[in-house]
Amino acid sequence: MEINIEYSNDLTEFPVEICLLTKLKKLSIINCHNLISLPNEIGKLVNLEVLRLVSCIELLELPNTIGGLCHLSILDISECLEIERLPEEIGELQNLRQLLMMGCSSNCVLPSSIMNLEQLKEVVCDEETAILWKPIMLVCKNLRLKVQKEDINLNWLYNHRS
C-alpha cells in the first residue's frame, strides 16, 4: 500500500487518520510547502519502508516517534529547509539503509544515536550537508557518502531563444 501527496498547498498538518493505515509501506509527501508538522502517531506506521518528505520547506522537525518505524529502509528529507535537528530516536531505525538529505540546512544537528544505524549504507547529500557527516564517516567505515553537486544547466535557454 502506498500514498503519494504532491503539491498540496492546503496541507498544513498531516492527517492523523493516515497513521491508522498500519499496512502502509510507502508514504511520499512532496512539495507540500505549507506542511509544518507530522503527528506523533506517525510512529504507528510500523510497516512503513519508505518515507519521503521532499521539499516540505516549512516542516520544522521529525517527531520523536519516528523511532517506531522499525521497517523503514529509506528516509528522504531533501529540501526540508527548516529541519534543524534530527531526533535522537532516529538511531532506533535499525533497518534504515539510505538517508537522503540534499538541500537540508547546513546547521542541522545529527544526534549521537546516528552511530547506532548499523544498516545505514548510504547518505545522499549536497556539499554543505556532507560536512556534517565527515566525522561520522571516520567511525562508520561501511557508510558511503554520496555528494550530489548542484546541477545548474542553462542549455534550455539556447533552445528557446527567438
Backbone as JSON Lines, residues from 0, in Angstrom:
{"i":0,"aa":"M","n":[0.84,-1.17,0.0],"ca":[0.0,0.0,0.0],"c":[0.89,1.24,0.0]}
{"i":1,"aa":"E","n":[0.51,2.22,-0.8],"ca":[1.34,3.41,-1.0],"c":[0.45,4.65,-1.05]}
{"i":2,"aa":"I","n":[0.91,5.73,-0.46],"ca":[0.2,7.02,-0.53],"c":[1.19,8.07,-1.02]}
{"i":3,"aa":"N","n":[0.76,8.83,-2.03],"ca":[1.54,9.94,-2.56],"c":[0.72,11.22,-2.44]}
{"i":4,"aa":"I","n":[1.29,12.21,-1.8],"ca":[0.67,13.52,-1.69],"c":[1.65,14.51,-2.28]}
{"i":5,"aa":"E","n":[1.24,15.2,-3.34],"ca":[2.15,16.13,-4.01],"c":[1.48,17.48,-4.25]}
{"i":6,"aa":"Y","n":[2.27,18.52,-4.12],"ca":[1.86,19.89,-4.45],"c":[0.54,20.29,-3.79]}
{"i":7,"aa":"S","n":[0.37,19.97,-2.54],"ca":[-0.83,20.38,-1.82],"c":[-0.49,21.55,-0.9]}
{"i":8,"aa":"N","n":[-0.85,22.74,-1.34],"ca":[-0.6,23.92,-0.51],"c":[-1.57,24.03,0.64]}
{"i":9,"aa":"D","n":[-2.67,23.26,0.59],"ca":[-3.65,23.27,1.67],"c":[-3.2,22.42,2.85]}
{"i":10,"aa":"L","n":[-2.26,21.53,2.62],"ca":[-1.82,20.62,3.67],"c":[-0.86,21.33,4.62]}
{"i":11,"aa":"T","n":[-1.36,21.7,5.79],"ca":[-0.51,22.33,6.8],"c":[-0.22,21.36,7.94]}
{"i":12,"aa":"E","n":[-1.16,20.46,8.19],"ca":[-0.98,19.41,9.2],"c":[-1.26,18.07,8.55]}
{"i":13,"aa":"F","n":[-0.46,17.11,8.89],"ca":[-0.61,15.77,8.33],"c":[-1.86,15.12,8.93]}
{"i":14,"aa":"P","n":[-2.71,14.53,8.08],"ca":[-3.93,13.89,8.6],"c":[-3.59,12.68,9.49]}
{"i":15,"aa":"V","n":[-3.94,12.76,10.76],"ca":[-3.64,11.71,11.73],"c":[-4.28,10.38,11.3]}
{"i":16,"aa":"E","n":[-5.39,10.45,10.6],"ca":[-6.11,9.23,10.19],"c":[-5.23,8.32,9.32]}
{"i":17,"aa":"I","n":[-4.3,8.89,8.57],"ca":[-3.42,8.08,7.73],"c":[-2.55,7.17,8.6]}
{"i":18,"aa":"C","n":[-2.28,7.59,9.82],"ca":[-1.45,6.8,10.73],"c":[-2.15,5.53,11.2]}
{"i":19,"aa":"L","n":[-3.42,5.4,10.91],"ca":[-4.17,4.18,11.24],"c":[-3.96,3.1,10.19]}
{"i":20,"aa":"L","n":[-3.38,3.46,9.06],"ca":[-3.15,2.52,7.96],"c":[-1.85,1.76,8.22]}
{"i":21,"aa":"T","n":[-1.91,0.83,9.15],"ca":[-0.69,0.16,9.61],"c":[-0.05,-0.72,8.55]}
{"i":22,"aa":"K","n":[-0.74,-1.03,7.46],"ca":[-0.15,-1.84,6.39],"c":[0.57,-0.97,5.34]}
{"i":23,"aa":"L","n":[0.54,0.34,5.53],"ca":[1.17,1.27,4.61],"c":[2.67,1.01,4.52]}
{"i":24,"aa":"K","n":[3.18,0.87,3.27],"ca":[4.61,0.58,3.06],"c":[5.38,1.8,2.57]}
{"i":25,"aa":"K","n":[4.71,2.66,1.76],"ca":[5.4,3.83,1.21],"c":[4.53,5.07,1.41]}
{"i":26,"aa":"L","n":[5.15,6.12,1.9],"ca":[4.47,7.39,2.08],"c":[5.36,8.48,1.51]}
{"i":27,"aa":"S","n":[4.84,9.18,0.5],"ca":[5.57,10.28,-0.14],"c":[4.77,11.56,0.01]}
{"i":28,"aa":"I","n":[5.38,12.55,0.61],"ca":[4.79,13.88,0.72],"c":[5.81,14.81,0.07]}
{"i":29,"aa":"I","n":[5.45,15.29,-1.12],"ca":[6.41,16.03,-1.94],"c":[5.84,17.4,-2.32]}
{"i":30,"aa":"N","n":[6.66,18.43,-2.13],"ca":[6.29,19.81,-2.48],"c":[5.03,20.28,-1.79]}
{"i":31,"aa":"C","n":[4.84,19.87,-0.57],"ca":[3.74,20.38,0.26],"c":[4.37,21.46,1.14]}
{"i":32,"aa":"H","n":[4.55,22.63,0.55],"ca":[5.35,23.69,1.13],"c":[4.82,24.25,2.44]}
{"i":33,"aa":"N","n":[3.55,24.04,2.74],"ca":[2.98,24.6,3.97],"c":[2.86,23.59,5.1]}
{"i":34,"aa":"L","n":[3.29,22.37,4.87],"ca":[3.26,21.36,5.92],"c":[4.24,21.75,7.02]}
{"i":35,"aa":"I","n":[3.72,21.91,8.24],"ca":[4.54,22.38,9.35],"c":[5.01,21.23,10.24]}
{"i":36,"aa":"S","n":[4.13,20.21,10.41],"ca":[4.49,19.15,11.35],"c":[3.88,17.81,10.96]}
{"i":37,"aa":"L","n":[4.47,16.79,11.51],"ca":[3.95,15.43,11.39],"c":[3.44,15.04,12.77]}
{"i":38,"aa":"P","n":[2.38,14.25,12.84],"ca":[1.85,13.88,14.15],"c":[2.73,12.82,14.82]}
{"i":39,"aa":"N","n":[2.66,12.76,16.13],"ca":[3.38,11.72,16.87],"c":[2.91,10.33,16.48]}
{"i":40,"aa":"E","n":[1.66,10.24,16.02],"ca":[1.09,8.95,15.64],"c":[1.78,8.32,14.44]}
{"i":41,"aa":"I","n":[2.64,9.06,13.77],"ca":[3.33,8.51,12.6],"c":[4.16,7.27,12.99]}
{"i":42,"aa":"G","n":[4.54,7.2,14.25],"ca":[5.28,6.05,14.75],"c":[4.49,4.75,14.73]}
{"i":43,"aa":"K","n":[3.18,4.85,14.52],"ca":[2.32,3.66,14.45],"c":[2.39,2.97,13.08]}
{"i":44,"aa":"L","n":[3.02,3.62,12.12],"ca":[3.14,3.04,10.77],"c":[4.31,2.05,10.76]}
{"i":45,"aa":"V","n":[4.17,0.99,11.53],"ca":[5.28,0.07,11.79],"c":[5.73,-0.71,10.54]}
{"i":46,"aa":"N","n":[4.92,-0.76,9.51],"ca":[5.3,-1.47,8.28],"c":[5.86,-0.54,7.21]}
{"i":47,"aa":"L","n":[5.96,0.74,7.52],"ca":[6.45,1.72,6.56],"c":[7.91,1.42,6.21]}
{"i":48,"aa":"E","n":[8.19,1.32,4.9],"ca":[9.54,1.04,4.43],"c":[10.2,2.27,3.82]}
{"i":49,"aa":"V","n":[9.38,3.16,3.23],"ca":[9.9,4.35,2.56],"c":[9.1,5.56,3.03]}
{"i":50,"aa":"L","n":[9.81,6.57,3.51],"ca":[9.19,7.83,3.9],"c":[9.92,8.95,3.17]}
{"i":51,"aa":"R","n":[9.2,9.61,2.27],"ca":[9.76,10.73,1.52],"c":[9.04,12.01,1.93]}
{"i":52,"aa":"L","n":[9.79,12.95,2.42],"ca":[9.27,14.26,2.82],"c":[10.08,15.29,2.05]}
{"i":53,"aa":"V","n":[9.92,15.3,0.74],"ca":[10.78,16.1,-0.13],"c":[10.19,17.49,-0.35]}
{"i":54,"aa":"S","n":[11.01,18.48,-0.16],"ca":[10.66,19.88,-0.39],"c":[9.45,20.33,0.42]}
{"i":55,"aa":"C","n":[9.37,19.82,1.65],"ca":[8.38,20.33,2.61],"c":[9.11,21.42,3.38]}
{"i":56,"aa":"I","n":[9.18,22.58,2.76],"ca":[10.1,23.64,3.2],"c":[9.75,24.28,4.55]}
{"i":57,"aa":"E","n":[8.53,24.06,5.04],"ca":[8.14,24.61,6.33],"c":[8.16,23.57,7.45]}
{"i":58,"aa":"L","n":[8.44,22.31,7.11],"ca":[8.47,21.25,8.11],"c":[9.58,21.53,9.11]}
{"i":59,"aa":"L","n":[9.2,21.63,10.38],"ca":[10.14,22.07,11.4],"c":[10.97,20.94,12.0]}
{"i":60,"aa":"E","n":[10.37,19.75,12.11],"ca":[11.08,18.64,12.75],"c":[10.43,17.32,12.43]}
{"i":61,"aa":"L","n":[11.16,16.27,12.7],"ca":[10.62,14.93,12.64],"c":[10.23,14.56,14.06]}
{"i":62,"aa":"P","n":[9.06,13.94,14.26],"ca":[8.67,13.61,15.63],"c":[9.56,12.51,16.22]}
{"i":63,"aa":"N","n":[9.69,12.52,17.54],"ca":[10.49,11.52,18.24],"c":[10.0,10.1,17.98]}
{"i":64,"aa":"T","n":[8.72,9.96,17.68],"ca":[8.14,8.64,17.47],"c":[8.61,7.98,16.18]}
{"i":65,"aa":"I","n":[9.42,8.7,15.4],"ca":[9.94,8.13,14.16],"c":[10.74,6.86,14.45]}
{"i":66,"aa":"G","n":[11.25,6.74,15.65],"ca":[11.99,5.55,16.05],"c":[11.14,4.28,16.01]}
{"i":67,"aa":"G","n":[9.83,4.43,16.01],"ca":[8.92,3.29,15.95],"c":[8.77,2.69,14.56]}
{"i":68,"aa":"L","n":[9.33,3.34,13.56],"ca":[9.21,2.85,12.17],"c":[10.27,1.77,11.93]}
{"i":69,"aa":"C","n":[10.03,0.62,12.52],"ca":[11.06,-0.42,12.58],"c":[11.42,-1.05,11.23]}
{"i":70,"aa":"H","n":[10.59,-0.88,10.2],"ca":[10.91,-1.42,8.88],"c":[11.4,-0.36,7.89]}
{"i":71,"aa":"L","n":[11.53,0.87,8.35],"ca":[11.92,1.96,7.46],"c":[13.32,1.72,6.91]}
{"i":72,"aa":"S","n":[13.44,1.69,5.58],"ca":[14.74,1.48,4.96],"c":[15.22,2.72,4.2]}
{"i":73,"aa":"I","n":[14.29,3.59,3.79],"ca":[14.66,4.82,3.07],"c":[13.94,6.01,3.72]}
{"i":74,"aa":"L","n":[14.72,7.0,4.09],"ca":[14.18,8.25,4.62],"c":[14.74,9.38,3.77]}
{"i":75,"aa":"D","n":[13.85,10.14,3.15],"ca":[14.25,11.25,2.28],"c":[13.69,12.55,2.85]}
{"i":76,"aa":"I","n":[14.56,13.4,3.35],"ca":[14.15,14.71,3.86],"c":[14.81,15.82,3.05]}
{"i":77,"aa":"S","n":[15.06,15.55,1.79],"ca":[15.71,16.53,0.91],"c":[14.88,17.79,0.79]}
{"i":78,"aa":"E","n":[15.56,18.92,0.81],"ca":[14.94,20.25,0.67],"c":[13.97,20.58,1.8]}
{"i":79,"aa":"C","n":[14.1,19.92,2.94],"ca":[13.33,20.29,4.13],"c":[14.19,21.31,4.87]}
{"i":80,"aa":"L","n":[14.07,22.54,4.47],"ca":[14.98,23.6,4.87],"c":[14.93,23.98,6.34]}
{"i":81,"aa":"E","n":[13.79,23.74,6.99],"ca":[13.62,24.2,8.37],"c":[13.99,23.16,9.42]}
{"i":82,"aa":"I","n":[14.26,21.94,9.01],"ca":[14.65,20.92,9.99],"c":[16.07,21.21,10.45]}
{"i":83,"aa":"E","n":[16.19,21.54,11.73],"ca":[17.5,21.92,12.27],"c":[18.15,20.83,13.08]}
{"i":84,"aa":"R","n":[17.38,19.77,13.38],"ca":[17.97,18.66,14.12],"c":[17.16,17.4,13.85]}
{"i":85,"aa":"L","n":[17.88,16.3,13.79],"ca":[17.22,15.01,13.67],"c":[16.99,14.51,15.1]}
{"i":86,"aa":"P","n":[15.86,13.86,15.35],"ca":[15.59,13.41,16.72],"c":[16.55,12.29,17.13]}
{"i":87,"aa":"E","n":[16.85,12.22,18.41],"ca":[17.73,11.19,18.96],"c":[17.2,9.79,18.6]}
{"i":88,"aa":"E","n":[15.89,9.66,18.51],"ca":[15.26,8.36,18.24],"c":[15.53,7.84,16.83]}
{"i":89,"aa":"I","n":[16.13,8.66,15.99],"ca":[16.46,8.18,14.63],"c":[17.42,7.0,14.72]}
{"i":90,"aa":"G","n":[18.18,6.93,15.78],"ca":[19.11,5.82,15.99],"c":[18.43,4.48,16.21]}
{"i":91,"aa":"E","n":[17.12,4.49,16.41],"ca":[16.35,3.26,16.61],"c":[15.93,2.63,15.28]}
{"i":92,"aa":"L","n":[16.18,3.3,14.18],"ca":[15.77,2.8,12.86],"c":[16.77,1.76,12.37]}
{"i":93,"aa":"Q","n":[16.69,0.58,12.92],"ca":[17.68,-0.47,12.67],"c":[17.7,-1.0,11.24]}
{"i":94,"aa":"N","n":[16.66,-0.72,10.44],"ca":[16.64,-1.17,9.04],"c":[16.91,-0.04,8.05]}
{"i":95,"aa":"L","n":[17.22,1.15,8.55],"ca":[17.47,2.29,7.66],"c":[18.76,2.05,6.87]}
{"i":96,"aa":"R","n":[18.62,2.01,5.55],"ca":[19.76,1.77,4.67],"c":[20.18,3.01,3.89]}
{"i":97,"aa":"Q","n":[19.21,3.91,3.64],"ca":[19.53,5.1,2.84],"c":[18.86,6.33,3.45]}
{"i":98,"aa":"L","n":[19.65,7.38,3.61],"ca":[19.16,8.65,4.11],"c":[19.5,9.72,3.1]}
{"i":99,"aa":"L","n":[18.49,10.42,2.61],"ca":[18.7,11.48,1.62],"c":[18.46,12.82,2.29]}
{"i":100,"aa":"M","n":[19.46,13.7,2.2],"ca":[19.41,15.0,2.88],"c":[19.88,16.13,1.97]}
{"i":101,"aa":"M","n":[19.65,16.04,0.68],"ca":[20.11,17.1,-0.22],"c":[19.35,18.4,0.07]}
{"i":102,"aa":"G","n":[20.07,19.47,0.13],"ca":[19.43,20.77,0.33],"c":[18.91,21.0,1.73]}
{"i":103,"aa":"C","n":[19.36,20.23,2.7],"ca":[18.96,20.46,4.09],"c":[19.84,21.55,4.68]}
{"i":104,"aa":"S","n":[19.42,22.06,5.81],"ca":[20.19,23.12,6.47],"c":[21.57,22.61,6.85]}
{"i":105,"aa":"S","n":[22.58,23.4,6.54],"ca":[23.95,23.01,6.92],"c":[24.13,23.14,8.43]}
{"i":106,"aa":"N","n":[23.16,23.72,9.12],"ca":[23.19,23.84,10.58],"c":[22.49,22.68,11.27]}
{"i":107,"aa":"C","n":[21.99,21.74,10.49],"ca":[21.26,20.61,11.04],"c":[22.16,19.83,12.01]}
{"i":108,"aa":"V","n":[21.6,19.47,13.15],"ca":[22.35,18.73,14.15],"c":[22.04,17.24,14.01]}
{"i":109,"aa":"L","n":[23.1,16.44,13.89],"ca":[22.95,14.99,13.84],"c":[23.15,14.46,15.26]}
{"i":110,"aa":"P","n":[22.19,13.69,15.76],"ca":[22.33,13.18,17.13],"c":[23.39,12.08,17.21]}
{"i":111,"aa":"S","n":[23.92,11.86,18.39],"ca":[24.94,10.82,18.56],"c":[24.39,9.43,18.24]}
{"i":112,"aa":"S","n":[23.07,9.26,18.37],"ca":[22.46,7.95,18.1],"c":[22.59,7.54,16.63]}
{"i":113,"aa":"I","n":[22.99,8.47,15.77],"ca":[23.15,8.17,14.34],"c":[24.18,7.05,14.17]}
{"i":114,"aa":"M","n":[25.09,6.94,15.14],"ca":[26.12,5.9,15.1],"c":[25.52,4.5,15.3]}
{"i":115,"aa":"N","n":[24.29,4.42,15.8],"ca":[23.62,3.14,16.03],"c":[23.04,2.55,14.75]}
{"i":116,"aa":"L","n":[23.03,3.31,13.68],"ca":[22.41,2.86,12.43],"c":[23.36,1.95,11.66]}
{"i":117,"aa":"E","n":[23.47,0.73,12.12],"ca":[24.41,-0.22,11.54],"c":[24.08,-0.61,10.11]}
{"i":118,"aa":"Q","n":[22.81,-0.54,9.72],"ca":[22.41,-0.91,8.36],"c":[22.51,0.25,7.39]}
{"i":119,"aa":"L","n":[22.75,1.45,7.89],"ca":[22.85,2.63,7.02],"c":[24.06,2.48,6.12]}
{"i":120,"aa":"K","n":[23.8,2.39,4.82],"ca":[24.87,2.18,3.85],"c":[25.18,3.42,3.04]}
{"i":121,"aa":"E","n":[24.16,4.31,2.88],"ca":[24.38,5.45,2.0],"c":[23.65,6.68,2.52]}
{"i":122,"aa":"V","n":[24.37,7.78,2.53],"ca":[23.8,9.1,2.8],"c":[24.0,9.92,1.54]}
{"i":123,"aa":"V","n":[22.91,10.42,0.99],"ca":[22.97,11.25,-0.21],"c":[22.69,12.69,0.23]}
{"i":124,"aa":"C","n":[23.65,13.57,-0.05],"ca":[23.51,14.95,0.39],"c":[24.27,15.88,-0.54]}
{"i":125,"aa":"D","n":[24.21,17.16,-0.24],"ca":[24.97,18.13,-1.01],"c":[26.28,18.42,-0.28]}
{"i":126,"aa":"E","n":[27.09,19.27,-0.86],"ca":[28.41,19.54,-0.29],"c":[28.34,20.16,1.11]}
{"i":127,"aa":"E","n":[27.37,21.04,1.34],"ca":[27.24,21.67,2.65],"c":[26.87,20.67,3.73]}
{"i":128,"aa":"T","n":[25.9,19.8,3.43],"ca":[25.46,18.81,4.41],"c":[26.52,17.74,4.62]}
{"i":129,"aa":"A","n":[27.32,17.49,3.62],"ca":[28.38,16.47,3.72],"c":[29.35,16.8,4.87]}
{"i":130,"aa":"I","n":[29.54,18.07,5.14],"ca":[30.44,18.48,6.22],"c":[29.97,17.9,7.56]}
{"i":131,"aa":"L","n":[28.65,17.82,7.75],"ca":[28.11,17.25,8.99],"c":[28.49,15.78,9.15]}
{"i":132,"aa":"W","n":[28.62,15.08,8.03],"ca":[28.84,13.64,8.04],"c":[30.31,13.23,8.1]}
{"i":133,"aa":"K","n":[31.22,14.15,7.82],"ca":[32.65,13.8,7.78],"c":[33.13,13.12,9.07]}
{"i":134,"aa":"P","n":[32.82,13.65,10.27],"ca":[33.29,12.97,11.49],"c":[32.68,11.58,11.66]}
{"i":135,"aa":"I","n":[31.45,11.42,11.23],"ca":[30.76,10.12,11.36],"c":[31.38,9.1,10.41]}
{"i":136,"aa":"M","n":[31.82,9.57,9.25],"ca":[32.44,8.68,8.27],"c":[33.73,8.05,8.81]}
{"i":137,"aa":"L","n":[34.39,8.74,9.73],"ca":[35.61,8.2,10.31],"c":[35.33,6.97,11.17]}
{"i":138,"aa":"V","n":[34.15,6.92,11.76],"ca":[33.76,5.82,12.65],"c":[33.0,4.74,11.89]}
{"i":139,"aa":"C","n":[32.08,5.15,11.04],"ca":[31.23,4.21,10.3],"c":[31.87,3.9,8.95]}
{"i":140,"aa":"K","n":[32.72,2.92,8.93],"ca":[33.52,2.6,7.75],"c":[32.69,2.07,6.59]}
{"i":141,"aa":"N","n":[31.53,1.44,6.84],"ca":[30.7,0.87,5.78],"c":[29.77,1.89,5.14]}
{"i":142,"aa":"L","n":[29.75,3.08,5.68],"ca":[28.85,4.12,5.2],"c":[29.45,4.84,4.0]}
{"i":143,"aa":"R","n":[28.63,4.98,2.95],"ca":[29.06,5.69,1.75],"c":[28.36,7.04,1.7]}
{"i":144,"aa":"L","n":[29.13,8.07,1.52],"ca":[28.6,9.42,1.4],"c":[28.57,9.78,-0.07]}
{"i":145,"aa":"K","n":[27.39,9.99,-0.59],"ca":[27.22,10.34,-2.0],"c":[26.86,11.82,-2.07]}
{"i":146,"aa":"V","n":[27.82,12.62,-2.53],"ca":[27.62,14.07,-2.57],"c":[27.15,14.47,-3.96]}
{"i":147,"aa":"Q","n":[25.94,15.02,-4.0],"ca":[25.36,15.49,-5.26],"c":[25.77,16.94,-5.44]}
{"i":148,"aa":"K","n":[26.35,17.22,-6.56],"ca":[26.67,18.61,-6.88],"c":[25.43,19.24,-7.49]}
{"i":149,"aa":"E","n":[25.23,20.5,-7.19],"ca":[24.09,21.21,-7.74],"c":[24.3,21.37,-9.23]}
{"i":150,"aa":"D","n":[23.33,20.91,-9.99],"ca":[23.44,20.94,-11.45],"c":[22.72,22.17,-11.98]}
{"i":151,"aa":"I","n":[23.49,23.14,-12.36],"ca":[22.9,24.35,-12.94],"c":[23.15,24.28,-14.43]}
{"i":152,"aa":"N","n":[22.12,23.98,-15.16],"ca":[22.23,23.77,-16.59],"c":[21.3,24.76,-17.29]}
{"i":153,"aa":"L","n":[21.87,25.6,-18.09],"ca":[21.07,26.62,-18.79],"c":[20.92,26.3,-20.28]}
{"i":154,"aa":"N","n":[21.15,25.06,-20.67],"ca":[21.02,24.69,-22.08],"c":[19.61,24.93,-22.61]}
{"i":155,"aa":"W","n":[18.62,24.82,-21.76],"ca":[17.25,25.03,-22.2],"c":[17.05,26.45,-22.74]}
{"i":156,"aa":"L","n":[17.84,27.42,-22.26],"ca":[17.73,28.78,-22.77],"c":[18.09,28.87,-24.25]}
{"i":157,"aa":"Y","n":[19.09,28.11,-24.62],"ca":[19.54,28.11,-26.01],"c":[18.42,27.62,-26.93]}
{"i":158,"aa":"N","n":[17.7,26.62,-26.5],"ca":[16.62,26.04,-27.33],"c":[15.41,26.95,-27.44]}
{"i":159,"aa":"H","n":[15.26,27.89,-26.53],"ca":[14.07,28.74,-26.51],"c":[14.31,30.16,-27.0]}
{"i":160,"aa":"R","n":[15.52,30.45,-27.44],"ca":[15.73,31.83,-27.85],"c":[15.08,32.08,-29.21]}
{"i":161,"aa":"S","n":[14.72,33.33,-29.43],"ca":[13.98,33.66,-30.65],"c":[14.87,34.26,-31.69]}
